[in-house]
Amino acid sequence: MSEARHPLTIRMHGEDNVAIVANDGGLPEGTRLPEGVPGAGLVLRDKVPQGHKVALTDIAEGAPVLRYRVPIGYALKPIPAGSWVHEGRLQMPSARALEGLPMATVKPPVHEPLAGYTFEGYRNADGSVGTRNILAITTTVQCVAGVVAQAVARIKAELLPLYPNVDDVIGLEHSYGCGVAIDAPDAVIPIRTLKNISLNPNFGGEVMVVSLGCEKLQPSRLLPPGTLPIIDERGPETVCLQDDAHVGFMSMLDDILQSARPHLERLNARRRETVPASELVVGVQCGGSDAFSGVTANPAVGFCADLIVRAGGTVMFSENTEVRDAVEQLTSRAAAPEVAEAIVRELRWYDRYLERGRVDRAANTTPGNKAGGLANIVEKAMGSIVKSGSAAISHVLPPGEKLLREQRGLVYAATPASDFICGTLQLAAGMNVHVFTTGRGTPYGLAQCPVVKVATRSDLARRWHDLMDLNAGRIADGEASIEEMGWEMFRLLLDVASGRKKTWAERWKLHNALVLFNPAPVT
């Protein structure tokens, strides 16, 4: 970022009456903004931290504060030009009603198809393609997590060296399975999520289950016999810890290791092959967002998303509360009215879910978001939505559902905004590569899928040089354009998908736990 002796501000639209301060450390009171930047000639009345907003004009009490050409709030008192505009000076707008929305009214820009781009992936029997070759052990209940963790450690130490083409062995640990209202209507969400994660393309169709025996979520309920191509009429292969054959802890571990061998042998026989970029299924998400998220990283992700869609691939964007205030942008970009109606259906369901908990969308914005310059969820939403690029939204996926092979293009996967829950649901949808943008910084990662981390600011990229895979802060520095960064990200994704490059999260084995979205009661 530019130093304080070269003050730099960024305005997103010519009609905006605020700009953000781009300098490391912010700008002190009394700084005069130079020619060539928004607000040239203004003298700052306050110290303005990096990423925070400065008023470019006098803003009257009750007048809208515009960023992205959208009212992100209304002035509680007059705000003189040159003042720091923060959360305490704004009244947040009400949420847009879900009636009377523009439905499939915008024709997306026409781009030439992008041909000739490929990666090296693992073709599965169902036609899907994995970017990693992993043995995943599904668990039906949290009770077995400790046993599975020890079994995984032994498999890695004793068996994995014998199967050099297998990338990893992981346990799909979660907090569900018992002590829950298993027949409640919303219980379908965590159950189908866990089922569909077990079928993620990075696991090669090898379904291995460890059960306790007495839990509510029985293996036959999680993965019913005959309902899935890779599950025959006998149901999934299951190690049940309560079986009479298990005498002592070691016999449980030995049984799991013995069951793992044939799965490892089949996975080890697989080889990468050249596949078109259309086999990418990319989930995009942001966490630890700041005011630069919507200026650098997320626009670059949006450009990259357009490239993936042009190549015939699939991009999933999510985070209900972080798009709710841009709902008209979603419904207008829907490929057909029924897609727009599905968007409204999912967001209305989530509104009611929040209402049952007696909270609203304003609860989303974290202290870190605010410290990074985001005054409220409206401002955050405007910067979040640009991750989706410009393509038409072709499909809508309820939480926990799996994408069908024909559901390509830009997909809205309706999920909570929580990093861990969103990532878990995108895995269930069939994601084989993940892109995660951050401004404040987070060591987030997934064991099930490579996660490409994108920094919004050069300061973060420098300090976290061995955690961030791409520095989109170069856009604000004037060193790269959004288009250049988008192409760089696209090529990096092809390299990561091919296994030619490992992400920092993979190298350090920084893996967050799966977190199932469970809106049903806990008993």
C-alpha positions in Angstrom: 0.0 0.0 0.0 1.0 3.6 -0.5 2.7 5.4 2.4 1.1 8.3 4.3 3.1 10.9 2.4 1.2 9.8 -0.7 -2.4 9.7 0.5 -4.6 7.4 -1.6 -8.4 7.1 -1.5 -10.6 4.7 -3.6 -14.1 5.5 -4.7 -16.2 2.6 -6.2 -18.6 4.7 -8.3 -18.6 8.3 -9.5 -21.8 9.1 -7.6 -20.5 7.8 -4.3 -20.1 10.5 -1.6 -17.5 8.5 0.4 -14.2 6.9 -0.5 -12.0 4.5 1.5 -8.5 5.3 2.7 -6.0 2.8 1.1 -2.8 3.7 3.0 -1.2 1.3 5.4 -2.0 2.6 8.9 -4.6 5.0 7.6 -4.2 8.8 7.3 -3.9 11.3 10.2 -6.1 14.2 10.9 -5.1 17.3 8.9 -4.0 15.3 5.8 -4.7 17.1 2.6 -5.8 14.8 -0.2 -3.7 15.4 -3.3 -4.7 15.8 -6.9 -5.6 12.6 -8.7 -7.5 10.9 -5.9 -11.2 11.1 -4.9 -11.7 14.1 -2.6 -8.7 16.0 -3.9 -8.1 19.2 -1.9 -10.0 18.0 1.2 -8.4 18.2 4.6 -9.2 15.3 6.9 -11.1 16.4 10.0 -10.4 13.0 11.7 -7.8 10.3 11.7 -9.2 7.7 9.2 -8.0 4.1 9.6 -7.0 2.1 6.6 -10.1 0.8 4.8 -12.4 3.2 6.4 -14.5 5.8 4.7 -14.0 9.6 4.4 -16.9 11.9 3.4 -16.1 13.5 0.1 -18.9 16.1 0.5 -21.0 17.5 3.3 -23.7 14.9 4.1 -26.9 16.2 5.7 -28.7 14.6 8.6 -30.9 11.8 7.1 -29.1 11.9 3.8 -27.9 8.6 2.2 -24.2 7.6 2.4 -23.4 6.1 -1.0 -20.9 3.4 -1.7 -21.1 1.2 -4.8 -23.8 3.8 -5.8 -26.0 2.2 -3.1 -27.2 3.7 0.2 -25.2 1.8 2.9 -26.7 4.0 5.6 -28.3 7.3 6.5 -26.5 10.0 8.4 -27.6 10.2 12.0 -26.2 13.8 12.2 -24.6 16.1 9.6 -21.3 14.7 8.4 -18.9 17.4 7.2 -16.7 16.7 4.2 -13.3 15.2 5.3 -14.9 13.4 8.3 -14.5 9.7 9.2 -17.7 7.9 8.3 -18.1 4.9 10.5 -20.9 2.7 11.9 -21.7 5.1 14.8 -22.7 7.8 12.4 -25.0 5.7 10.3 -28.6 4.4 10.5 -28.6 1.0 8.6 -31.2 0.7 5.8 -34.1 -1.8 6.2 -33.8 -5.0 4.3 -35.2 -5.0 0.7 -38.7 -6.7 0.6 -38.8 -10.0 -1.2 -41.8 -8.9 -3.2 -41.9 -6.9 -6.4 -38.3 -7.9 -7.3 -37.0 -7.8 -10.9 -37.1 -11.4 -12.1 -34.7 -12.5 -14.8 -34.7 -9.1 -16.4 -31.0 -8.6 -17.0 -29.3 -10.2 -20.0 -25.7 -11.0 -19.0 -22.9 -9.9 -21.3 -22.1 -12.3 -24.1 -18.6 -13.7 -23.9 -16.8 -16.0 -26.3 -16.5 -19.6 -24.9 -13.1 -20.2 -23.4 -11.6 -23.3 -25.0 -8.4 -25.2 -24.7 -7.8 -25.0 -21.0 -7.3 -28.2 -19.1 -6.1 -29.7 -15.8 -4.9 -33.1 -14.6 -7.7 -34.7 -12.5 -9.1 -38.0 -11.3 -12.1 -39.1 -13.4 -14.7 -40.9 -11.3 -17.1 -43.6 -12.3 -20.1 -41.2 -12.1 -18.3 -38.8 -14.5 -17.3 -36.3 -11.9 -13.6 -35.3 -11.5 -11.6 -35.0 -8.4 -8.6 -32.7 -7.9 -7.3 -34.9 -5.0 -7.2 -38.7 -4.4 -8.3 -39.0 -0.7 -9.7 -41.9 1.4 -12.5 -40.4 3.5 -14.0 -42.3 6.4 -17.6 -41.2 7.0 -18.8 -41.2 10.6 -22.4 -41.5 11.6 -22.1 -39.9 15.0 -19.7 -37.8 17.0 -19.2 -40.6 19.6 -16.9 -42.4 17.2 -14.7 -39.4 16.4 -11.9 -40.3 18.9 -11.6 -43.8 17.6 -11.6 -42.7 14.0 -8.9 -40.1 14.7 -6.6 -42.8 16.1 -7.4 -45.1 13.2 -6.6 -42.4 10.7 -3.2 -41.8 12.5 -2.4 -45.5 12.2 -3.4 -45.7 8.6 -1.2 -42.7 7.7 1.7 -44.2 9.6 1.4 -47.9 8.7 -0.6 -48.1 5.4 -0.3 -44.8 3.5 3.4 -45.3 2.6 2.4 -48.5 0.7 0.0 -46.5 -1.5 1.9 -43.6 -2.9 -0.8 -42.4 -5.3 -3.2 -41.7 -2.4 -3.0 -38.1 -1.2 -4.4 -38.4 2.2 -6.7 -40.3 4.6 -9.2 -38.2 6.6 -12.1 -38.8 9.0 -15.3 -36.9 8.3 -15.9 -35.9 11.9 -19.0 -33.8 12.8 -21.2 -33.1 15.8 -24.4 -34.7 14.5 -25.9 -38.2 14.7 -27.6 -38.5 18.1 -29.2 -36.4 20.8 -31.1 -34.7 17.9 -34.7 -34.6 16.7 -33.9 -36.9 13.8 -37.4 -36.9 12.4 -37.9 -33.1 12.5 -38.5 -31.6 9.1 -35.3 -29.6 9.0 -33.2 -32.6 10.0 -33.0 -33.4 6.4 -30.4 -30.7 6.0 -27.6 -32.1 8.1 -28.4 -35.7 7.0 -28.2 -35.0 3.3 -25.2 -32.8 3.9 -23.2 -35.6 5.4 -24.4 -38.0 2.8 -23.4 -35.8 -0.1 -20.0 -34.9 1.5 -19.3 -38.7 1.5 -19.8 -38.6 -2.3 -17.5 -35.6 -2.9 -15.5 -36.2 -6.2 -12.2 -35.9 -4.3 -13.0 -39.2 -2.6 -13.1 -41.3 -5.7 -16.4 -43.1 -4.9 -14.8 -45.0 -2.1 -17.4 -45.0 0.7 -16.2 -46.3 4.1 -18.4 -45.8 7.2 -17.7 -46.1 10.9 -20.8 -46.3 13.2 -21.2 -46.7 16.9 -24.4 -48.8 16.7 -27.0 -47.2 18.9 -27.1 -43.8 17.3 -30.2 -42.2 15.7 -28.5 -41.6 12.4 -28.0 -45.3 11.4 -25.8 -46.1 8.3 -28.9 -47.3 6.4 -30.5 -44.0 6.9 -27.5 -41.9 6.0 -26.6 -44.0 2.9 -29.7 -46.1 2.0 -29.0 -49.3 0.1 -29.6 -49.1 -3.6 -30.2 -45.4 -3.7 -26.8 -44.4 -4.9 -24.7 -45.8 -7.8 -21.8 -46.7 -5.5 -23.9 -48.2 -2.7 -25.2 -51.6 -3.5 -28.3 -53.4 -2.1 -26.3 -54.4 1.0 -25.7 -50.8 2.0 -22.4 -49.1 2.6 -19.4 -51.0 4.1 -19.6 -50.2 7.8 -17.4 -50.9 10.8 -19.8 -50.9 13.8 -17.9 -50.3 17.1 -20.6 -52.0 19.2 -20.4 -55.3 17.3 -19.8 -58.3 19.5 -16.7 -59.1 17.5 -14.9 -56.1 18.9 -13.1 -57.1 22.1 -11.2 -54.1 23.3 -10.1 -50.9 21.7 -7.3 -52.4 19.6 -9.7 -54.7 17.8 -11.8 -51.7 16.7 -8.7 -50.0 15.3 -7.5 -53.2 13.6 -10.9 -53.7 12.0 -10.9 -50.1 10.6 -7.4 -50.6 9.2 -8.4 -53.9 7.6 -11.4 -52.3 6.0 -9.3 -49.5 4.7 -6.9 -51.7 2.7 -9.1 -52.5 -0.3 -10.2 -48.8 -0.6 -6.6 -47.7 -0.5 -5.7 -50.3 -3.2 -8.4 -49.1 -5.6 -7.6 -45.4 -5.0 -3.9 -46.2 -5.5 -4.6 -47.6 -8.9 -6.1 -44.3 -10.1 -4.0 -41.9 -12.2 -4.5 -38.3 -13.1 -5.7 -37.7 -16.7 -6.1 -34.5 -18.8 -9.6 -33.2 -18.5 -11.2 -29.9 -19.7 -11.5 -26.9 -17.4 -15.2 -27.5 -17.6 -14.7 -30.1 -14.8 -13.8 -27.5 -12.3 -16.4 -27.1 -9.5 -15.2 -24.0 -7.6 -16.8 -22.8 -4.4 -16.1 -19.1 -3.6 -16.4 -17.6 -0.2 -15.0 -14.7 1.9 -14.2 -14.5 5.6 -12.5 -12.0 7.8 -13.7 -9.4 5.2 -12.7 -5.8 5.2 -13.5 -2.8 3.0 -10.9 -3.9 0.5 -12.7 -7.2 -0.1 -15.1 -5.5 -2.5 -12.3 -3.5 -4.1 -9.6 -6.0 -4.9 -10.0 -9.7 -4.1 -13.7 -10.2 -4.7 -13.8 -8.4 -8.0 -10.8 -10.5 -9.1 -12.7 -13.6 -8.0 -15.7 -12.4 -10.0 -13.6 -12.0 -13.1 -12.1 -15.5 -12.6 -15.6 -16.9 -12.1 -16.6 -15.5 -15.5 -13.6 -17.3 -17.0 -14.6 -20.6 -15.4 -18.1 -20.3 -16.6 -16.9 -19.4 -20.1 -14.8 -22.6 -20.0 -17.9 -24.6 -19.2 -17.1 -25.1 -15.5 -19.2 -24.4 -12.4 -18.9 -21.7 -9.8 -20.8 -21.7 -6.5 -21.3 -18.6 -4.5 -23.2 -18.6 -1.2 -23.7 -16.8 2.1 -27.3 -15.8 2.5 -26.9 -12.9 4.8 -24.0 -11.5 2.7 -26.1 -11.3 -0.4 -29.5 -10.5 1.2 -29.1 -6.8 0.7 -28.3 -7.3 -3.0 -31.2 -9.6 -3.6 -32.4 -7.6 -6.6 -29.0 -8.1 -8.2 -29.5 -11.8 -7.9 -33.1 -12.1 -9.1 -32.5 -9.8 -12.0 -29.5 -11.9 -13.2 -31.3 -15.2 -12.9 -31.3 -17.2 -16.2 -35.1 -17.8 -16.0 -38.0 -16.7 -13.8 -38.1 -20.0 -12.0 -34.4 -19.6 -11.0 -35.3 -16.1 -9.6 -38.2 -17.6 -7.7 -35.9 -20.2 -6.2 -33.5 -17.5 -5.0 -36.4 -15.7 -3.3 -37.6 -19.0 -1.8 -34.2 -19.7 -0.2 -33.7 -16.2 1.2 -37.2 -16.1 2.5 -36.7 -19.4 4.3 -33.5 -17.9 5.8 -35.2 -14.7 6.9 -37.7 -16.8 8.9 -34.9 -18.9 10.3 -33.2 -15.8 11.7 -36.6 -14.5 13.0 -37.1 -17.7 15.0 -33.8 -17.0 16.7 -34.8 -13.4 17.3 -32.0 -11.9 15.3 -31.7 -10.3 12.0 -29.1 -9.9 9.2 -27.3 -7.2 11.2 -25.9 -9.8 13.5 -23.6 -11.0 10.7 -21.1 -8.2 10.7 -18.2 -9.1 13.1 -15.9 -6.8 15.1 -13.2 -7.6 12.7 -15.3 -6.6 9.7 -16.0 -3.3 11.3 -12.4 -2.7 12.3 -11.6 -3.3 8.6 -13.9 -0.5 7.5 -17.2 -2.3 6.9 -19.9 -0.3 8.7 -22.7 -2.8 8.4 -24.1 -5.8 6.5 -25.4 -3.6 3.6 -21.9 -2.4 2.8 -20.5 -5.9 3.3 -23.1 -7.4 0.9 -22.2 -5.0 -1.9 -18.6 -6.1 -1.7 -19.5 -9.8 -1.3 -21.8 -10.1 -4.3 -19.1 -9.2 -6.8 -17.5 -12.6 -6.2 -20.2 -14.0 -8.5 -19.0 -12.1 -11.6 -21.4 -11.2 -14.3 -22.8 -14.5 -15.7 -26.4 -15.4 -15.4 -27.3 -17.5 -12.4 -28.3 -20.8 -13.8 -29.3 -22.9 -10.8 -30.1 -22.5 -7.1 -29.1 -25.2 -4.6 -30.8 -25.6 -1.2 -28.4 -26.3 1.7 -26.9 -29.8 1.7 -28.0 -30.7 -1.8 -25.6 -32.1 -4.4 -25.1 -30.5 -7.8 -26.2 -32.7 -10.7 -23.8 -33.2 -13.6 -25.9 -31.0 -15.9 -26.1 -28.2 -13.4 -23.1 -26.1 -14.6 -22.4 -22.4 -14.9 -23.0 -20.0 -12.0 -24.9 -21.5 -9.1 -26.3 -19.9 -6.0 -25.8 -22.4 -3.2 -27.9 -21.2 -0.4 -25.9 -21.4 2.8 -25.3 -19.5 6.1 -22.4 -17.1 5.9 -20.4 -18.9 8.6 -17.0 -19.8 7.0 -17.1 -23.4 8.3 -20.8 -24.1 7.6 -20.6 -22.6 4.1 -17.5 -24.6 3.3 -19.1 -27.8 4.6 -22.2 -27.2 2.4 -20.2 -26.4 -0.7 -18.3 -29.7 -0.2 -21.6 -31.5 -0.1 -22.6 -29.7 -3.3 -19.6 -31.3 -5.0 -16.9 -28.6 -4.8 -13.4 -29.8 -5.9 -11.5 -26.5 -5.5 -12.2 -23.7 -3.0 -11.4 -20.0 -3.3 -11.4 -18.0 -0.1 -10.8 -14.2 0.2 -9.8 -12.5 3.4 -8.8 -9.0 4.4 -8.4 -9.4 8.2 -6.7 -12.8 7.8 -7.7 -16.3 8.7 -5.9 -19.6 8.6 -9.0 -21.4 7.3 -8.6 -24.6 5.4 -10.3 -27.8 4.5 -8.8 -31.3 4.5 -11.3 -32.5 1.9 -10.5 -30.0 -0.8 -7.6 -27.5 -1.7 -8.3 -24.0 -0.5 -6.8 -21.1 -2.4 -6.5 -18.1 -0.1 -6.6 -14.6 -1.5 -5.5 -11.6 0.5 -7.3 -8.3 -0.1 -4.4 -6.1 1.0 -0.6 -6.2 0.4 0.1 -5.6 4.1 -1.7 -8.8 5.0 0.0 -10.7 2.1 3.4 -9.5 3.4 2.8 -10.4 7.0 1.1 -13.7 6.2 3.4 -14.6 3.4 3.2 -18.3 4.1 -0.6 -18.4 4.5 -1.9 -16.4 1.5 -1.7 -18.0 -2.0 -2.5 -14.8 -3.9 -2.1 -11.1 -3.2 -5.0 -9.2 -4.7 -3.8 -6.1 -2.8 -1.7 -5.4 -5.9 -4.8 -4.1 -7.5 -5.1 -1.2 -4.9 -1.4 -0.7 -5.2 -1.7 0.0 -8.9 0.5 -3.0 -9.8 -2.2 -5.2 -11.4 -5.6 -4.8 -12.9 -8.7 -6.8 -11.8 -8.5 -8.6 -15.2 -4.8 -9.5 -14.7 -5.5 -10.8 -11.2 -8.5 -12.8 -12.4 -6.4 -14.5 -15.1 -3.6 -15.2 -12.6 -6.2 -16.8 -10.2 -7.7 -18.9 -13.1 -4.3 -20.3 -14.0 -3.4 -20.9 -10.3 -6.7 -22.9 -9.9 -5.7 -25.1 -12.9 -2.3 -25.7 -11.3 -3.8 -26.5 -7.9 -6.5 -28.7 -9.4 -3.7 -30.6 -11.2 -1.7 -31.2 -8.1 1.2 -29.2 -9.6 0.9 -26.7 -6.8 -0.2 -27.2 -3.2 -1.9 -24.4 -1.3 -0.4 -23.1 1.9 -3.3 -24.6 3.9 -2.4 -28.0 2.4 1.3 -27.6 3.0 0.8 -26.7 6.7 -2.2 -29.1 7.0 -4.4 -26.3 8.4 -7.8 -28.0 8.4 -11.0 -26.7 10.0 -13.6 -29.2 11.2 -16.7 -29.9 9.3 -19.7 -28.0 10.8 -23.1 -29.2 9.7 -26.0 -26.8 9.4 -28.6 -28.1 11.8 -31.7 -25.9 12.1 -33.7 -28.8 13.7 -34.1 -29.1 17.5 -31.5 -30.8 19.7 -33.0 -33.1 22.2 
